């Protein structure tokens, strides 16, 4: 009797009767023969409801348990089917494993914990299972946590964004809670139907509790938020707004570069070899080369410029007033978000007036976009919210994407992200 209780503890068995222990020479593993306790028998594997026996199923089967040192351990038991009123003929529930799993709960929990905390190679070599099997385990463990924990409870301020997880325009839509910093939802796709699924899970009552939503200017996000949470304040992400200005600036730089290249094509070509002292100057060629390498000097914030990049900017200010004016417009828009509040709004009014009469088509077009999204930008200046938190989450998901390479489907990646970033990590066996 004492030996049986030791094996129950060693294999993490509850509501289970140990019938015997043997060693399988062919498999090189310890086989623990068990059966569910009387109160745990003949229950539906999906809902746990007590149900009449249907048949013997496929006979006896084995579940991989935690290793005993370097020796594998399997739990072996009969796997009959029951007739559930809700799910029909279903394999009976067993206390030591999740439905449809080939591993015990403790094995699943340890594999999920390792997948979150250590490298892919370490998980595979330590547990001696395939990486795709780890993906299936993570999906099961995450679903088990979701069944017991409401990740969407108490949401008021959220951030929404999309992230590419695979080449070929494969995207995930992710939602982050600004108040706790946790990832609360992720779904495959980046369109209105995908975001609608999030709000469907949230429910009408909790949608009405949303007070702030941060996002980029994607129309598919704005349309769904306007329909499902019309009371929420929409905040534009400052990073994306400044990025519009950076793109406009680069458009001006490319135009200046192309103009310089057009001049260079009219200049005489030099023969290969060492240049002669009396060779004709080629100002168009030199200017085109300088503008080609001025991109980072124009993109970077002034406080981060190297000495060489500062010299490059000074050269642009002397030789190309139009490009330098575009650079100042970009920096002016960045200053708006640094000021915030009423001061930021006043600065934005002045910036719009300046951009409207700057005679640079890219920035004239940009100020129209700024005016169109003015309400969301003003909300950002008032509330100080941005998508910085969700961009940080996206960076971590990109790392998890590298780790999750080889999973069979994106649901396993989502499950790994929820376990790692959802503030509900899997517990180690024996430490629940």
N, C-alpha and C positions, 0 to 999 in steps of 0.2 A: 504493500500500500504506500509506503513512504517513497519507494522508487517511482511510482506513478506520479505522485505529487511533485517530485523533483522534475520530471519530464514536462509536466504541465507548466511549471514555472519557467523552465528552460526554453520552451517553445511558445511562451506567451499565450497559453490556452486558457480560456474561460468558458464556463458552461459546456465543458467538454469532458468526456471520460476517456482516459488512456487505457487501451485494451492490451497493448504490448509494444515492445521495442525490439527491433531486429537490425541486422546489418546486411545490406544487399551488396554482395561481392561484385556483381556485374556492374552496378551503378557506382560502387565505391562510396555509398552513402548510408547514413543511419535512417531507418524507416520507423516512424512512430505511428502505429495503428491506433485510430481514435474513432469515436462516434459522438454526435451531439448529445448533451444531456436531455433527459426526457422532455423538459419544458422548451427546449430549443429545437426539437425535431418537427418535421413536417410543416415548415413555414416557407412561404413564397420567398424566393431569392431576391425579388425586386422590391416588394412592399413589406415583407415580414409577417404577413397575415397567416394565421393558422389555416391550413388547407388539407383536404384529403389526399392520400397517396394516389398517384397516377400510374407510375410504373417504376422499374428499377433503373431507368436511364441507361447510361453506358457502363454501369458496373462501378467497380472501385477506381478511384483516381488519386493522384498525388498533387500536393501543393508544396512548392519550395519554401522552406523555413530558413531562419537565420542559421548560418554555419556554426558548427561546433568546432571551434579552432579552425583547422584547415580542412575539415570534413564536412561535406554537404549533408543537410538534414532535410528530409521530406516528411510531411504529414500525410498519411494515407487513410482514406475513408470511403464508404459507399457514397454515391452521388445520385440518389433517386430523384424522380420528378414528382411534383405535386400539381394538382389542378386548382389554380387560383381563380377566384371569381372575377378578378380584374384583369389578370394577365394570361389566363389560360394555362396550359401545361408549361411549367417552369421548373428548372433545376432547384431543388430545395436549398434553403439558406443554411450556411454553416457558420458557426460563431467565430472561426479562426481566420476567415478570408472574406474579401469583398466578392460580390456576385460577378461571375464571369472571369475572375482572376485565376492565375496559375501560381500565385504566391500568397503566403499568409499576410495578414495585416501588418505584423511587425516587419516583415521583409519589405513590403511596399513602403512603409513609413521611413525605414532606414534608407532605402534607395532614393526616395524623394528628398530627404534631408541632405544626402550626399550630393545629389544633382544640383541643389541650390548652393552648397557651400564649397564644393571641390571641383576639380577639372573632370572633363568627360572621360579621359583616359583612366583616371583614378577610380571612378565609379565602375567602369567596365571591368577593369582588372581586379578590383577588390571583390566585387560581387559575382564575377564570372557569368555575366549575362550580356546579351547584345544591346547596343545603344538604342535600337528601336524598341526593345522591351522596356527600357527606362522611360521612353516617351509614353508608352501605354500606362506604365505605373504612375507617372506624374499626372496623367489625365484622370486616372481613378482617384488618386489622393486629393487632387484639387476639387473634383466633383463632390467628394465626401465632405470636404471642408465647407464648400458652398452650400451643401444641404443643411449644415448646422450653424453657419454664420451668414448673416445678411450683410454683405459688403456694401450695399447701397443704402443702408440705414443712416439717417442723419445728414444727408448731403444738402448743402446750401450753396457753396461756391465751388464750381467745377471748371476744369480746363479740358478742352477737346482738341485733338490733333490727329494726324495720320502719320504712319511711318511705313517705309518700304521694308519688307522682310525677305523679299526674294526678287531676283531679276524677272523681267516680263510684266512689270506693273502689278505686282502682288503687294497689297497694302493691308495694314491693320489700322482700325480706328481705335484710339485709346482715350480713356477718360480718367482724369486724376482729380482727387479731392484737395483743394487748396488749403483746407484747414488742417488736415492730417498729413498731407504729402504722400498719400498712398495711391497706388493704382487700384481703381475700383471696378473697371470694366474694360474689356478689349474684345473686338470682333473682327472677323475677316471682311475686308472691303473698305472702300472709302466713298460712299455715296449716301444718298438720303435714306435708302432702305436699310443700310447698316446702322445708321444713327437712330433710326426709328425703333430698331430692336432694343437699343439701350433704354429709350424712353418707355417702351412697352414694359420692360422688366421693372422700370422704376415705378410705374403706376401713376395715375392721375393725381392722387393726393400728394405724393412725394414730388411730382413734377411742379406742383404749385408751391412747394417749399424752396425751390431753387431761386436764389436771389441774384447771383452773378455767374456769368459764363464768359470765359476767355477763349479766344480762338483766333486763327488768322482770318483773312477776309474771304475764305472759300464760301461760295454761294450755297453749296449743299448743306453746310453747317448752319448758316444764317437762316435758311428757309425752315429747317426742321426745328430749330430753337424758337423761331417766331411762332410756329404752330403749336408746339408742345409745352413751351414755357414762356409765354408772351410777357409775363410779369418780370422776368429776369433781366438784369442790366447786362447788355452785351459790351464787352471790353475788347478792343482791338489789341493785338500783341505788338508792343513797340518794336521788337526785333524785326518783325515782318514789314512794318511800315518803313523803318529805316532801310531795310533791304530793298524796298521799292526805289528809294532814293539812290542807293548804291548801284542798282541796275540802270537807272537813268543816267547816272554819272558815267558808268562804263559805256553806255551807248554814245555819249558825247565824246569820250576818249577814243572809241573805235572810229568815229567819224573823223576826228582830228588825225588819227593815224592813217586812215585811208586817204585823206587829202594830202598828207605828207608823202605817202607812197606814190600818189599820182604825180606829184612834183618830181620824185626820185626817178620815175620812169622816163622823164624827159632829159635827165642828166646823162652825160657820157659815161659809159661803163669803163671801169678800170681793168687793165689786163692783170691776169693772175701773176703772183710773185710779189717781190718787194716793191712797195709803192715808190714812185719817183718823187723827188723833191719838188719838181715843177708841175706835178699832177694837178688838174683842175679841182677846186673844192666841190664837194657834193653835199650842200646843206640839207636838201630834201631827204637824202638817204640817212644822214646822221639824225635828223629830226624824227624820222619814222622809227629808227631804232630806239631812240630815247623814249618816245611815247609808248612803244611796245612794252618797255620794261618799267613804265611808270604806274602800272596797275596797282601794285601793293602800296605804293606811296599814297595813292589817291584813296584806296579802300580803308587803310588803317586809321585808327583814332590818333589825333595829334600827339597825345601823351605817350603813345607807343611807337612813334616813329624813330628809326635809327638816324644817325647823323647824315648818312648818305641819302636817305629818303627825304630828310628835311631840305637838303641841297636840291634834290630833284623837284620838290614842290616849289621852291624859290625860283627855279628855272622855268617852271610852267607859269608861274605868276608873271614873269617878265616877258615870256614869249607867246603865251596863248591866254589872253584875258577871258575868253569865252569858257575854256575848259576850267580855268581857275574859279570863275564865277559858279560853274556847276559844282565844283568841289565845296565852295562856301555854302551853297544851297543844301548840299548833303549834310554838312556839319551843322547848319542852322536847324535842320529838322531833328537831328540828334539832340541838340541843345533843348528843344521843346520838351522832350521826355525827361531830360535831366532836371528841368525846372519843376515840372508837375504843377498840379493845382491851378489856381487862377493865373499865376504867372506864366505857366505853360500854355494856357489858352490864349492869353494876350500875345505871347510869342508866336503861337501858331497862326493867329490872325495876321500878324505882320509877315510871317513866312509865306502865307497864301498870297498876300498882296504882292510880295516880291516875286514869287514864282510866276504869277499871272502875267507880269510885265517884263520877265527876264529875256524874252525872245529866244529861248532855247526850247524847241518843240518837246523834247523828252520831259522837261520839268513843267512845261505848261500842261501837258497831258497828266503828269503826276499830281499836280494841284487839283485837277478835276476829280481824280480818285480820292484824294484827301478830303475834299468837300463832300463827296458822296458818302464817305465813311466817317464823317465828322462826329456824329453822335457817339459812335463806339470809341473813337479816339478821345473825345472829351471825358467819357466814362473812365477810360484808362488813366487819364490825368487826375481825375477826382479820387479814384479808389486805389491807385497804385498797384493794380493787378497786372500781371503779364503771364505769358506762357513759358517763362523761364523754368518753372518747376516741371512742367510737362516736357520741355526740351531735355531737361536733365533725365527724366524718366525714359525718354526715347533713346538717349545715349546708352543707358543701362540695358534697354531692350535690344539695341544693336549688338552689345556684347553677348547677351543671351542668345541672340540669333546665331552668332558664330558658334556658341557652345551647342546649340540645338540643331546644328547642321546634321542631317541624317535622320531626323524624326520623320515619321511617315506622313504627318499632316500638320497644318498650322495650329490645330487645336492643342497639340502637345506643347508647342511653343507658347501659346497663350496660357496654358496651365502652368508652365514653368515660370512665366512672367508674373502670374498672379501669386504663386508661392513665394517668389523672391521679392516682389515689390508691393504685395498687397497687405503687408503687416500681419499676415496669418500664416507663418511658416509651418511646415510639418514638424511634429514633435518626434524626438528620438524614442524608440521603443523603451517602455518602462519609465518614461519621464513625462507622460501626459498630465 
